[in-house]
């Protein structure tokens, strides 16, 4: 019995011992699992930090670390810290690039779009002027068309930023045009040897600006083009400057202190096996504002840059100033040619005196307008017997009706892409990026990268909330930054900032009244240009929303149709606001005196009496 009474007692004690041992082994297993580096290895591999063999299987003690120092076992090694530094630099620069990509794409895309639109306007205006010469001034059109091509080619280079003078280009065009006008319109029967004609051509070209055979029209045309195109040119240069600033931002060099702060914020928690913990928001802001202190210094010049960019766009597009200036070249050339024909005898007498060429040709002629006679001048030279060039009678009435001013333009109903809509869309998107450089650290510290709740990473431990002082943007505020030491400004970014400030200042000095330019009503209103698509032409609706405004609409640089804009509207010249004056531009030429106006009116009255 004793054995039977003892055996149950012995068996119960053995079972309790076995259970206790099992619990101890289980606890030991859980403890080993908690301090294993399996999750660290998985995160190391998933984020492609470096070679996987650098991660130990189990935590080590007395590890000689430089950044992620802490008491207790660690899954990090010195080699892992080196990999973490390279990875965190790569990731931070990639994040900066991802946020600046949209802004860079916006500027680069609209820079190309603006240039394409400029080239379309130039091409259309060139064809507009060429058609005038071919249809109305046929005797000189073949020789004049190469000079027209050269004129608009130079204007195209100017809009692209080349070192070209618009004023010199326009006067060079009229210098080359004068010999053709003199020998084919004013004196169409002039004869002479090849040498005499060459000498006459050279002389006429050199004396054109002194003789002023075209009246004030070359100077007026040059000034209008300078005023309008200089703004478009500056806009293109401004967009290029913005791209340079963004390129410098994307290629910044992070300092050693910044990299250490980033590693401590992003990867030091991994050394303790905490791969899912996120940094506290305030902690992240301190680290990012310390790393991007030099970038944040671009905030003020960038804000001024975007304001000037808006003002340049308004000055270029407001009341279609650039479009009308380019299209107005046709009207100015036509007026210049009419002026030369009406003053043919006086011009001939002056040329004979200045050039001293004896050509045996008549020195006066009838103007090209049918039935219009030129009053006699002080010269006693008889009128020529050669028949001057006359436009066809069915064209003449139309010339008197609309060639005295730039033809008003009205867009096609199905065409809603124009320089104005392009500019409005650009400015609408640009509004979002005025504070880009001030907001960049915050953008890097939002979303899934950080947490603002309890249990976040403070750089040293898991805390309920970050207790450090959160500093502001800029170099001055970083003196109080508890996370990153900022010693000096980044030299390359300091140079970018200085260049941007200089560029802004030069633009403001070149266009002193830029901010006074009238802003068109449609900007920011949410309306689509051509919203009067449901309004018929007979209703008298203006596509631009202004009864005196005109517009040239296109389908964009890649969708430009061959037919061009639709010409329509009243025959009055469109009202224009005061143009943005360019410092250093040439003054406008004076208008003809009372005698010249009297001659012009007499010619017009004589023409109408024939009908």
ZABAVEX-347595 format. One line per field, with one value per residue (C-alpha): residue in one letter; x, y, z. Coordinates in pm, 1 decimal, always signed. Example, Ala and Ser with C-alpha at 12.3 -4.5 7.8 and 13.67 -1.06 7.14 Angstrom:
residues 2
res <- A, S
east <- +1230.0, +1367.0
north <- -450.0, -106.0
up <- +780.0, +714.0
end
This chain:
residues 611
res <- X, X, X, X, X, X, X, X, X, X, X, X, X, X, X, X, X, X, X, X, X, X, X, X, X, X, X, X, X, X, X, X, X, X, X, X, X, X, X, X, X, X, X, X, X, X, X, X, X, X, X, X, X, X, X, X, X, X, X, X, X, X, X, X, X, X, X, X, X, X, X, X, X, X, X, X, X, X, X, X, X, X, X, X, X, X, X, X, X, X, X, X, X, X, X, X, X, X, X, X, X, X, X, X, X, X, X, X, X, X, X, X, X, X, X, X, X, X, X, X, X, X, X, X, X, X, X, X, X, X, X, X, X, X, X, X, X, X, X, X, X, X, X, X, X, X, X, X, X, X, X, X, X, X, X, X, X, X, X, X, X, X, X, X, X, X, X, X, X, X, X, X, X, X, X, X, X, X, X, X, X, X, X, X, X, X, X, X, X, X, X, X, X, X, X, X, X, X, X, X, X, X, X, X, X, X, X, X, X, X, X, X, X, X, X, X, X, X, X, X, X, X, X, X, X, X, X, X, X, X, X, X, X, X, X, X, X, X, X, X, X, X, X, X, X, X, X, X, X, X, X, X, X, X, X, X, X, X, X, X, X, X, X, X, X, X, X, X, X, X, X, X, X, X, X, X, X, X, X, X, X, X, X, X, X, X, X, X, X, X, X, X, X, X, X, X, X, X, X, X, X, X, X, X, X, X, X, X, X, X, X, X, X, X, X, X, X, X, X, X, X, X, X, X, X, X, X, X, X, X, X, X, X, X, X, X, X, X, X, X, X, X, X, X, X, X, X, X, X, X, X, X, X, X, X, X, X, X, X, X, X, X, X, X, X, X, X, X, X, X, X, X, X, X, X, X, X, X, X, X, X, X, X, X, X, X, X, X, X, X, X, X, X, X, X, X, X, X, X, X, X, X, X, X, X, X, X, X, X, X, X, X, X, X, X, X, X, X, X, X, X, X, X, X, X, X, X, X, X, X, X, X, X, X, X, X, X, X, X, X, X, X, X, X, X, X, X, X, X, X, X, X, X, X, X, X, X, X, X, X, X, X, X, X, X, X, X, X, X, X, X, X, X, X, X, X, X, X, X, X, X, X, X, X, X, X, X, X, X, X, X, X, X, X, X, X, X, X, X, X, X, X, X, X, X, X, X, X, X, X, X, X, X, X, X, X, X, X, X, X, X, X, X, X, X, X, X, X, X, X, X, X, X, X, X, X, X, X, X, X, X, X, X, X, X, X, X, X, X, X, X, X, X, X, X, X, X, X, X, X, X, X, X, X, X, X, X, X, X, X, X, X, X, X, X, X, X, X, X, X, X, X, X, X, X, X, X, X, X, X, X, X, X, X, X, X, X, X, X, X, X, X, X, X, X, X, X, X, X, X, X
east <- +0.0, +277.5, +393.7, +46.3, +8.6, +341.5, +317.9, +38.3, +221.4, +539.2, +350.8, +180.8, +508.5, +663.3, +379.5, +411.1, +786.0, +738.3, +477.4, +707.6, +991.9, +770.6, +670.7, +1033.4, +1130.2, +838.9, +933.6, +1291.9, +1174.7, +958.4, +1246.3, +1479.2, +1216.6, +1166.0, +1535.8, +1588.9, +1680.3, +1441.0, +1215.9, +1520.5, +1656.7, +1319.9, +1303.2, +1667.4, +1598.5, +1260.8, +1395.4, +1709.2, +1935.2, +2239.8, +2381.2, +2170.6, +2470.2, +2548.1, +2245.0, +2316.2, +2083.7, +2057.4, +2119.4, +2469.2, +2606.6, +2887.1, +2846.2, +3065.1, +2801.6, +2840.8, +2481.6, +2236.5, +2389.7, +2182.4, +2219.8, +2125.0, +2141.9, +2131.2, +2061.5, +2284.9, +2652.1, +2893.3, +2854.8, +2477.0, +2508.4, +2709.6, +2439.3, +2173.3, +2350.2, +2362.4, +2000.8, +1863.6, +2036.6, +1896.4, +1547.0, +1541.4, +1660.0, +1406.1, +1128.4, +1237.0, +1241.3, +894.5, +749.4, +930.6, +859.0, +509.0, +626.4, +919.2, +691.4, +448.8, +718.2, +896.8, +574.3, +437.7, +774.1, +756.3, +387.9, +450.4, +735.2, +520.9, +242.6, +488.6, +610.7, +254.9, +175.6, +491.3, +412.9, +57.0, +162.6, +431.5, +175.6, -57.1, +206.7, +318.6, -38.4, -60.0, +250.7, +150.1, -206.0, -167.9, +193.6, +273.1, +561.7, +781.9, +647.6, +892.5, +1195.9, +1039.2, +932.7, +1288.9, +1314.5, +982.3, +1116.7, +1431.9, +1228.7, +1020.2, +1315.7, +1495.0, +1182.5, +1162.1, +1520.6, +1445.5, +1149.8, +1370.6, +1618.1, +1880.8, +2076.6, +1871.3, +1748.2, +1385.1, +1423.1, +1730.5, +1555.5, +1251.3, +1461.6, +1679.6, +1364.1, +1248.1, +1601.3, +1588.6, +1231.8, +1296.3, +1495.8, +1219.3, +947.9, +1142.9, +1216.9, +891.8, +619.0, +740.4, +943.5, +842.6, +994.7, +1342.6, +1625.8, +1999.5, +2294.4, +2353.6, +2626.6, +2400.0, +2119.4, +2357.5, +2484.5, +2129.0, +2018.7, +2305.5, +2242.9, +1868.9, +1926.4, +2169.2, +1960.6, +1625.0, +1618.5, +1723.7, +1481.8, +1194.3, +1007.9, +771.1, +684.6, +651.3, +528.6, +861.0, +930.1, +576.2, +588.6, +928.4, +810.6, +492.8, +688.7, +948.6, +683.9, +492.2, +767.9, +1008.2, +753.7, +714.9, +1091.9, +1132.3, +862.3, +1058.2, +1378.4, +1189.0, +1062.8, +1414.5, +1543.3, +1276.6, +1391.8, +1750.2, +1641.6, +1449.1, +1742.4, +1967.2, +1712.1, +1698.4, +2076.4, +2157.0, +2434.1, +2314.8, +2558.4, +2701.8, +2500.6, +2186.2, +2255.7, +2316.4, +1990.3, +1803.3, +1953.2, +1863.4, +1507.9, +1442.6, +1660.7, +1786.5, +1455.8, +1530.8, +1835.9, +1599.3, +1373.4, +1110.9, +1067.7, +708.2, +736.7, +709.0, +883.2, +692.4, +573.0, +758.6, +1074.4, +1052.5, +998.6, +1312.1, +1519.1, +1383.7, +1400.6, +1758.8, +1847.3, +1661.0, +1758.2, +1943.0, +1656.1, +1409.0, +1613.2, +1478.8, +1127.1, +1120.8, +1292.4, +1073.0, +756.2, +872.3, +963.0, +611.4, +456.7, +668.3, +584.6, +215.7, +265.9, +466.7, +195.2, -74.2, +126.9, +184.0, -170.8, -382.3, -597.6, -396.6, -107.2, +143.9, -98.2, -208.5, +146.6, +253.8, -58.3, -26.9, +291.5, +76.4, -111.2, +205.2, +378.6, +70.3, +47.6, +419.0, +385.1, +83.3, +272.3, +567.6, +345.3, +155.5, +485.9, +654.4, +756.9, +903.4, +1089.6, +1224.8, +1348.1, +1519.8, +1681.5, +1815.0, +1976.7, +2121.4, +2238.4, +2337.4, +2250.3, +2156.4, +1941.0, +1743.8, +1432.5, +1131.0, +1138.4, +769.6, +476.4, +113.8, +26.1, -91.7, -444.1, -670.7, -778.1, -568.7, -333.6, -41.5, -24.1, +265.4, +581.8, +856.9, +1029.6, +963.9, +1023.6, +728.3, +520.1, +628.0, +470.1, +502.0, +188.4, +223.2, +107.0, -263.6, -450.9, -746.1, -1061.7, -1244.6, -975.4, -952.5, -1279.3, -1180.6, -841.5, -997.3, -1239.8, -1003.2, -636.9, -609.3, -611.8, -533.7, -823.5, -1022.9, -1012.0, -1278.3, -1216.0, -1376.5, -1656.0, -1497.4, -1151.3, -1087.1, -707.1, -527.8, -245.1, -490.8, -630.6, -280.0, -169.0, -474.0, -425.7, -57.4, -125.6, -398.3, -154.0, +127.5, -79.1, -29.2, +348.8, +410.5, +513.7, +682.2, +1018.1, +865.4, +626.6, +875.0, +985.7, +621.4, +539.4, +822.3, +681.4, +322.4, +126.3, +255.7, +607.1, +517.1, +252.9, +105.4, -50.5, +90.2, +380.2, +602.5, +979.1, +1168.5, +1513.3, +1613.7, +1309.7, +940.6, +744.3, +385.9, +461.5, +762.9, +874.0, +1149.2, +1118.7, +997.6, +1193.5, +1090.4, +1229.3, +1549.9, +1907.2, +1837.9, +1583.2, +1818.3, +2026.5, +1766.1, +1731.1, +1780.2, +1816.1, +2040.0, +2334.5, +2331.9, +2662.7, +2666.9, +2454.5, +2492.5, +2726.9, +2553.9, +2206.8, +2333.6, +2454.3, +2117.5, +1939.3, +2160.3, +2113.0, +1735.8, +1724.1, +1937.7, +1716.3, +1405.7, +1561.7, +1674.1, +1326.6, +1166.4, +1407.4, +1349.3, +971.9, +919.7, +540.6, +491.4, +262.5, +34.8, -65.9, -438.8, -542.0, -790.2, -1123.3, -1137.4, -831.3, -930.1, -1298.1, -1333.4, -1487.1, -1365.9, -1255.1, -1497.1, -1779.3, -1998.9, -1988.8, -2363.3, -2388.1, -2417.3, -2223.9, -2549.0, -2606.7, -2310.2, -2129.9, -1758.6, -1564.6, -1332.2, -1605.6, -1506.5, -1689.5, -1369.3, -1134.9, -1001.8, -833.8, -641.6, -725.5, -529.6, -549.0, -212.7, +125.9, +55.1, -296.6, -256.9, -485.0, -388.7, -691.2, -586.1, -827.9, -1159.8, -1160.3, -1472.3, -1601.6, -1629.9, -1385.3, -1266.3, -925.5, -944.6, -903.4, -568.2, -449.8, -129.7, +147.8, +427.9, +715.5, +1061.2, +1344.4, +1588.1, +1333.7, +1324.6, +1067.3, +773.8, +798.3, +594.9, +283.7, +282.3, +219.3, -99.0, +19.1, +67.4, -274.2, -431.8, -270.9, -398.7, -752.3, -748.7, -641.1, -915.4, -1183.5, -1071.3, -1096.4, -1449.1, -1567.6, -1492.6, -1748.2
north <- +0.0, +228.9, +206.8, +263.6, +563.8, +708.2, +665.7, +912.6, +1180.5, +1126.8, +1141.1, +1475.9, +1636.3, +1517.9, +1661.3, +2001.0, +2004.4, +1919.1, +2197.3, +2449.4, +2351.6, +2387.6, +2739.1, +2834.7, +2701.9, +2884.1, +3209.6, +3164.0, +3101.6, +3416.1, +3622.2, +3493.5, +3566.0, +3918.4, +3995.4, +3824.8, +4037.5, +3870.4, +4174.6, +4400.5, +4178.6, +4187.3, +4568.6, +4595.3, +4383.7, +4537.1, +4895.5, +4786.3, +4944.1, +4732.3, +4377.3, +4149.2, +3969.9, +4282.5, +4219.5, +3976.7, +3689.8, +3780.5, +4101.2, +4173.7, +4354.2, +4604.4, +4705.1, +5001.2, +5228.8, +5597.5, +5714.0, +5460.4, +5428.6, +5278.4, +5043.0, +4685.8, +4444.8, +4585.1, +4446.5, +4711.4, +4711.5, +4978.2, +4846.6, +4872.0, +5233.3, +5309.9, +5151.2, +5344.7, +5674.4, +5606.0, +5487.3, +5782.9, +6032.7, +5854.0, +5839.3, +6203.3, +6336.8, +6115.8, +6254.2, +6611.3, +6531.4, +6374.7, +6692.2, +6928.2, +6717.1, +6852.0, +7211.3, +7147.9, +6976.8, +7268.7, +7526.1, +7320.7, +7221.9, +7575.8, +7712.5, +7489.4, +7569.3, +7944.3, +7917.3, +7706.4, +7963.8, +8244.5, +8063.7, +8010.8, +8379.7, +8473.1, +8228.7, +8352.3, +8719.0, +8649.0, +8494.0, +8786.6, +9035.0, +8820.9, +8798.6, +9179.7, +9214.4, +8938.7, +9057.0, +9436.2, +9516.6, +9249.2, +9431.1, +9419.0, +9110.1, +8857.8, +9061.6, +9172.1, +8832.1, +8723.8, +9037.5, +8950.8, +8604.6, +8756.6, +8998.8, +8728.7, +8492.1, +8759.5, +8823.8, +8450.2, +8445.0, +8742.7, +8568.0, +8266.3, +8480.9, +8549.5, +8874.2, +9043.5, +9403.4, +9430.7, +9798.3, +9735.0, +9441.0, +9648.7, +9934.9, +9690.7, +9550.2, +9895.1, +9980.9, +9679.7, +9756.6, +10116.1, +10041.2, +9807.4, +10061.7, +10340.2, +10150.0, +9954.8, +10171.1, +10531.8, +10516.1, +10194.3, +10302.5, +10371.3, +10233.9, +10213.4, +9978.9, +9707.3, +9911.9, +10216.2, +10007.5, +9859.6, +10203.5, +10333.2, +10038.7, +10089.9, +10462.4, +10422.1, +10167.6, +10395.2, +10713.1, +10559.3, +10661.9, +11017.7, +11063.4, +10895.0, +10781.6, +10573.6, +10847.7, +10754.9, +10402.3, +10213.5, +10378.4, +10315.5, +9953.5, +9902.8, +10052.3, +9845.1, +9527.6, +9618.3, +9688.9, +9366.7, +9122.7, +9225.2, +9100.3, +8768.8, +8732.6, +8805.9, +8553.0, +8284.7, +8378.7, +8379.5, +8025.8, +7907.1, +8068.9, +7887.6, +7555.7, +7635.6, +7700.9, +7373.1, +7180.1, +7321.2, +7221.0, +6863.2, +6824.9, +6962.2, +6803.2, +6695.4, +6772.5, +6507.9, +6642.5, +6625.0, +6266.1, +6160.1, +6323.0, +6146.6, +5806.9, +5860.0, +5951.8, +5682.7, +5378.9, +5383.6, +5237.7, +4934.9, +4859.5, +4775.5, +4569.4, +4846.0, +4853.1, +4979.4, +5275.5, +5620.7, +5945.9, +6211.2, +6503.4, +6772.3, +6564.7, +6515.3, +6888.0, +6972.9, +6724.4, +6828.1, +7202.0, +7157.4, +6960.6, +7203.5, +7526.4, +7658.7, +7557.9, +7742.4, +8059.1, +8057.0, +8119.9, +8500.4, +8537.4, +8255.5, +8432.4, +8749.9, +8543.5, +8398.6, +8744.8, +8887.1, +8584.0, +8659.7, +9024.9, +8941.0, +8703.4, +8964.9, +9226.7, +8992.5, +8861.8, +9146.8, +9275.6, +9046.1, +9293.7, +9044.9, +8905.0, +9247.9, +9379.4, +9094.4, +9109.3, +9487.5, +9457.8, +9410.4, +9734.6, +9932.0, +9808.6, +9886.1, +10238.1, +10287.3, +10188.6, +10414.0, +10699.6, +10648.1, +10650.1, +10961.5, +11143.6, +10995.2, +11322.2, +11471.8, +11150.0, +11135.2, +11493.0, +11429.9, +11109.5, +11282.5, +11549.0, +11315.8, +11026.7, +11241.0, +10968.6, +11059.4, +10774.9, +10945.8, +10814.1, +11019.7, +11155.7, +11156.3, +10927.6, +10882.9, +10697.0, +10343.2, +10423.8, +10444.6, +10795.6, +10957.0, +11231.1, +11364.6, +11741.6, +11906.0, +11960.5, +12214.5, +11992.7, +12088.5, +11736.5, +11615.6, +11323.2, +10988.9, +10841.0, +10487.9, +10337.2, +10274.1, +9957.5, +9963.0, +9714.7, +9545.1, +9751.6, +9476.6, +9482.9, +9856.0, +9902.4, +9636.0, +9798.2, +10130.3, +9956.2, +9760.9, +9799.8, +10127.5, +9936.6, +9587.6, +9358.0, +9263.8, +8895.7, +8666.8, +8308.0, +8005.4, +7862.7, +7520.4, +7653.9, +7742.0, +7723.7, +8055.4, +8245.6, +8377.7, +8039.9, +7895.2, +8178.0, +8152.3, +7780.0, +7834.6, +8102.0, +7893.4, +7608.4, +7843.5, +7973.6, +7642.2, +7672.2, +8024.0, +7889.1, +7576.7, +7624.5, +7714.8, +7418.9, +7157.6, +7035.2, +6998.9, +6808.6, +6564.8, +6517.8, +6436.7, +6129.2, +5785.3, +5905.8, +6032.3, +5995.1, +6259.7, +6019.6, +5837.2, +5594.0, +5767.8, +5764.8, +6059.6, +5959.1, +5800.6, +5606.7, +5541.5, +5827.4, +5939.2, +6284.5, +6485.2, +6732.2, +6915.1, +7271.9, +7280.9, +7547.0, +7745.0, +7763.7, +7932.3, +7955.1, +8194.9, +7966.8, +7667.3, +7803.3, +7656.2, +7325.3, +7040.6, +6768.9, +6895.2, +7131.5, +7386.2, +7565.2, +7759.1, +7806.8, +7571.9, +7758.7, +7640.5, +7730.8, +8067.6, +8135.6, +8029.6, +8261.2, +8555.4, +8490.0, +8469.2, +8793.2, +8966.8, +8834.9, +8960.6, +9302.0, +9339.9, +9248.5, +9503.4, +9772.6, +9686.5, +9696.8, +9961.3, +9978.7, +9606.3, +9575.2, +9846.3, +9638.5, +9572.8, +9218.6, +9062.9, +8983.8, +8615.5, +8517.0, +8295.8, +8331.6, +7969.2, +8064.8, +7904.6, +8135.2, +8119.0, +8057.0, +8242.6, +7938.0, +7923.5, +8280.9, +8330.4, +8589.1, +8765.6, +8825.9, +9057.2, +8853.1, +8902.2, +8588.4, +8763.0, +8923.2, +9277.0, +9461.8, +9635.4, +9347.3, +9120.3, +8784.6, +8530.9, +8176.5, +7874.3, +7504.9, +7504.4, +7448.7, +7086.3, +7144.5, +7454.8, +7446.7, +7577.4, +7798.7, +8031.9, +8243.1, +8368.3, +8736.9, +8918.5, +9202.4, +9579.0, +9780.9, +10005.5, +9960.8, +9768.2, +9962.3, +9895.5, +9971.7, +10164.5, +9933.4, +9826.5, +10052.4, +9904.6, +10103.5, +10177.7, +10141.5, +10381.9, +10661.2, +10643.0, +10832.2, +11146.6, +11145.5, +11319.5, +11692.3, +11864.3, +11866.5, +11491.0, +11433.2, +11672.3, +11480.5, +11152.0, +11283.7, +11436.1, +11103.9, +10916.3, +11169.9, +11150.9, +10773.1, +10771.6, +11019.7, +10754.8, +10524.5
up <- +0.0, +80.6, -273.7, -392.2, -163.6, -257.6, -630.0, -688.6, -489.9, -690.5, -1019.9, -937.4, -848.7, -1178.3, -1382.1, -1213.9, -1282.2, -1643.1, -1682.9, -1519.5, -1745.1, -2049.6, -1945.8, -1895.5, -2235.9, -2399.0, -2229.5, -2341.1, -2696.7, -2696.5, -2561.7, -2831.7, -3095.3, -2967.1, -3005.5, -3338.7, -3644.4, -3884.9, -3933.2, -3964.4, -4240.3, -4418.0, -4403.8, -4508.5, -4813.9, -4902.5, -4896.5, -5084.7, -4829.5, -4903.2, -4911.7, -4698.4, -4546.2, -4344.9, -4121.2, -3835.1, -3757.0, -3390.0, -3195.0, -3080.8, -2778.3, -2743.5, -3108.7, -3206.0, -3363.9, -3452.5, -3499.4, -3356.2, -3012.8, -2732.3, -2438.4, -2496.8, -2790.2, -3142.7, -3487.8, -3648.9, -3735.0, -3856.2, -4211.5, -4182.2, -4068.7, -4379.8, -4593.5, -4403.6, -4474.6, -4847.3, -4850.9, -4656.4, -4886.6, -5190.1, -5045.1, -4932.6, -5266.7, -5441.7, -5222.8, -5295.6, -5665.9, -5650.0, -5498.4, -5735.6, -6044.1, -6096.0, -6061.9, -6294.6, -6544.3, -6522.0, -6600.9, -6866.9, -7040.9, -7049.7, -7159.2, -7466.4, -7514.8, -7502.6, -7752.4, -7984.3, -7958.2, -8030.6, -8340.8, -8460.2, -8416.0, -8604.1, -8883.1, -8917.1, -8910.1, -9167.1, -9397.2, -9327.6, -9444.8, -9738.1, -9867.6, -9860.5, -10075.6, -10315.1, -10359.4, -10349.3, -10432.5, -10686.8, -10866.9, -10557.5, -10381.8, -10527.7, -10423.9, -10092.8, -9962.0, -9865.5, -9652.9, -9490.0, -9409.4, -9263.6, -9052.5, -8886.8, -8852.0, -8649.2, -8441.2, -8373.7, -8248.4, -8025.9, -7861.9, -7798.9, -7606.4, -7873.0, -7868.1, -8140.3, -8152.8, -8260.5, -8346.7, -8562.0, -8727.5, -8824.6, -8960.3, -9150.9, -9311.0, -9424.6, -9543.6, -9774.6, -9875.4, -9978.4, -10298.6, -10414.0, -10342.2, -10508.5, -10830.0, -10862.7, -10710.4, -10702.4, -11025.5, -11201.4, -11532.8, -11398.9, -11610.8, -11587.3, -11604.7, -11350.5, -11186.5, -11164.8, -11016.4, -10759.4, -10660.5, -10639.7, -10425.4, -10184.4, -10164.0, -10110.3, -9838.1, -9653.9, -9669.7, -9585.9, -9220.6, -9311.3, -9600.3, -9409.8, -9722.1, -9509.1, -9264.7, -8897.9, -8961.0, -8927.4, -8590.7, -8467.1, -8578.7, -8413.1, -8084.6, -8072.9, -8137.7, -7876.1, -7613.5, -7674.5, -7768.3, -7493.2, -7240.6, -7425.1, -7446.4, -7075.8, -6996.0, -7179.5, -6997.1, -6668.8, -6721.8, -6803.7, -6485.1, -6284.4, -6428.1, -6329.9, -5972.4, -5956.6, -6101.8, -5830.9, -5567.5, -5689.6, -5685.7, -5342.1, -5133.5, -4790.1, -4508.7, -4275.7, -3983.3, -4195.3, -4300.2, -3940.2, -3837.4, -4117.1, -4027.2, -3663.0, -3759.9, -4021.8, -3941.4, -3583.0, -3464.1, -3683.3, -3472.3, -3186.5, -3409.2, -3433.6, -3810.2, -3813.0, -3575.9, -3737.9, -3639.8, -3448.7, -3660.0, -3466.4, -3466.4, -3843.9, -3900.4, -3705.1, -3900.9, -4240.1, -4170.8, -4061.1, -4373.1, -4602.9, -4427.2, -4735.8, -4963.4, -4741.5, -4796.8, -5153.7, -5027.7, -5049.4, -5390.6, -5523.1, -5410.3, -5583.9, -5889.2, -5914.8, -5869.6, -6152.9, -6363.9, -6319.7, -6408.5, -6720.4, -6834.5, -6779.5, -6968.6, -7261.9, -7293.5, -7158.2, -7444.3, -7674.3, -7692.0, -7832.2, -8087.0, -8205.9, -8222.7, -8451.4, -8664.5, -8676.2, -8880.7, -9192.3, -9132.7, -9059.4, -9376.0, -9581.1, -9436.9, -9499.6, -9864.7, -9912.4, -9751.2, -9987.2, -10295.2, -10187.2, -10134.0, -10442.0, -10615.7, -10299.7, -10221.0, -10575.6, -10563.5, -10231.3, -10352.5, -10663.6, -10449.1, -10187.7, -10402.0, -10702.1, -10947.9, -11303.7, -11418.2, -11694.7, -11528.2, -11428.6, -11076.6, -10996.2, -11039.1, -10974.4, -10654.7, -10697.2, -10594.6, -10900.9, -10988.5, -10714.0, -10825.6, -10629.1, -10592.1, -10766.3, -10569.9, -10597.5, -10848.9, -11210.1, -11331.1, -11540.9, -11432.1, -11574.2, -11879.3, -11748.5, -11609.3, -11235.9, -11067.1, -10977.5, -10764.5, -10919.0, -10888.9, -10703.1, -10433.6, -10388.5, -10203.8, -9953.3, -9901.7, -9811.6, -9580.9, -9356.9, -9443.6, -9256.1, -8928.2, -8804.1, -8891.8, -8581.1, -8510.7, -8373.8, -8269.6, -8417.3, -8202.7, -8186.3, -8108.6, -7746.1, -7731.5, -7744.0, -7587.2, -7330.9, -7225.9, -7216.8, -6988.4, -6766.1, -6711.6, -6639.6, -6376.8, -6217.1, -6155.2, -6057.7, -5766.0, -5589.0, -5584.0, -5454.6, -5113.0, -5248.7, -5076.7, -4740.9, -4751.7, -4877.2, -4529.2, -4425.9, -4742.6, -4663.6, -4311.8, -4393.0, -4485.9, -4396.8, -4317.7, -3969.6, -3699.0, -3473.9, -3226.3, -2926.7, -2956.9, -3213.1, -3256.3, -3108.7, -3231.1, -2903.2, -2788.7, -2834.2, -2678.1, -2647.5, -2793.5, -2904.4, -2638.5, -2828.0, -2955.4, -3315.4, -3504.2, -3811.2, -4164.0, -4272.2, -4152.2, -3869.0, -3700.4, -3708.8, -3425.4, -3191.6, -3376.4, -3124.7, -3389.5, -3670.9, -3652.8, -3933.4, -3955.9, -4285.1, -4595.0, -4886.9, -5126.8, -5445.0, -5316.0, -5190.2, -5543.7, -5685.7, -5443.1, -5536.7, -5907.3, -5869.7, -5670.1, -5933.5, -6211.1, -6032.8, -5976.9, -6338.3, -6460.3, -6228.8, -6349.3, -6714.2, -6673.5, -6403.7, -6441.8, -6477.6, -6177.1, -6314.6, -6616.6, -6632.8, -6546.3, -6785.4, -6631.8, -6714.6, -6509.2, -6221.0, -6290.6, -6390.2, -6723.0, -7040.1, -7314.1, -7598.1, -7354.3, -7598.6, -7820.7, -7800.8, -7922.6, -8295.7, -8490.7, -8568.6, -8198.4, -8183.2, -7913.4, -7864.7, -7784.6, -7542.9, -7340.2, -7440.9, -7716.6, -7817.5, -7763.8, -8032.6, -8017.3, -8216.5, -8113.5, -8221.0, -8147.6, -7980.6, -8130.7, -8210.2, -8340.8, -8550.6, -8847.5, -9186.4, -9214.1, -8930.6, -8729.3, -8858.0, -8944.7, -8844.3, -8630.3, -8660.5, -8860.1, -8577.6, -8425.4, -8096.3, -7776.8, -7611.0, -7259.2, -7196.7, -7301.4, -7073.2, -7159.6, -7179.3, -7030.4, -7309.5, -7589.4, -7877.3, -7874.3, -8107.9, -8430.3, -8483.1, -8700.0, -9036.5, -9046.3, -9165.6, -9525.5, -9531.8, -9380.4, -9629.9, -9917.5, -9780.6, -9738.0, -10085.5, -10231.8, -10052.4, -10154.4, -10517.0, -10506.0, -10367.6, -10632.9, -10895.5, -10739.7
end
